Amino acid sequence: MGQSPDSRQIPVVVLAGFLGSGKTTLLNHLLHRSGGSRIGAVVNDFGSIEIDAMAVAGALGDSTVSLGNGCLCCAVDPGELDGYLERLARPETGIDVIVIEASGLAEPQELVRMLLASEQREIVYGGLVEVVDAAEFDATRARHPEIDRHLALADLVVVNKTDRIPDADRVLALVHSLTDGAAVVPATWGRVDPEFLFDCQPGEERIGQLSFDDLYDHSPDDTHGGHLHSAYDSVSFVSDVPLDPRRLMRFLDSRPEGLYRIKGHVDFGPHDTRNRYGVHAVGRFLRFYPQPWPPADARLTQLVLIGAGIDAGALRKELDGCRSDAPHADEHGMWGVLRYVPDPEDGDPAEPSGEEEPLTP
């Protein structure tokens, strides 16, 4: 029933933003600070990706390069996207996350629709990240009024180059007002902690190919001032009492602004004694993955919530309110959860409500 994220589902993050906002700088930063993870990158022009100091394993054609960390940079059009995703998701690549730089491709809205409709069961949507140039934001809105629509669709907004303007707080507040509850984080030089976007794999656990992070010589001032972790908050929740599915869905339906990611697994107790439910939530996107309980594992709910400007105490209190030690299951209690379980027959996700889809028609 369903497919576990543990069975090699690779998150696909869409990186969008207008020319000059700092998308490529942010992507380079992720490559160099991947925490040991191997990143597959789909971009329009890999000439500006900093690969000169890296180990290049060989070329696979004019538009594709295989790097020493298993990173592939591909010049694509929307019709080719699914094929590239299939290639990147092959087990032999060892890739942990795919980042698509949307510049020159379809509208971010259409690109995300393509991902959600992808037939590649090895991938899972990892969120739409919109990069904004703080110094040029007012001028960009004047030239490209569609940026307001892009911000309303984003799961995470990175307000880059905040060090270049004296009124960064004004721009941050304005950007936040244009989002639909997305997390908004300031950045300089595209420095965003990779843990905000994907789970980093410790380098010492790697066997074989190196990642960019292993090859890159980090200098003490590599972050250009500013601690990366200061941009977001992380909340852990553990419970040895099962959660009530109805209460959890009410929490998820009303999750606060700035709560960007939820990951982990849930014990629903008597509602499903055979399975724990893996959770993957990015922005408004939500999926549950039933997974048989490992025989040796304690039956716990373990969740990590990541966001910007979130109230850790309030979130823990709300999750505490989802606990239930009722010995019997509510006959229809799991209906809300099961709507977000992928269909095992065709690999397509269960049809969610408009509130939970990252995009609406």
Helices and strands as residue ranges (DSSP letters): E 10-16, H 23-32, E 39-42, G 46-48, E 56-59, E 64-67, E 72-74, G 78-80, H 81-88, G 91-93, E 97-101, H 108-116, E 123-133, G 134-136, H 137-143, H 147-153, E 156-160, G 162-164, H 168-178, E 183-186, G 194-196, G 203-205, H 212-215, G 228-231, E 233-239, H 245-253, E 259-266, G 269-271, E 275-282, E 285-292, E 301-307, H 312-320, H 335-338
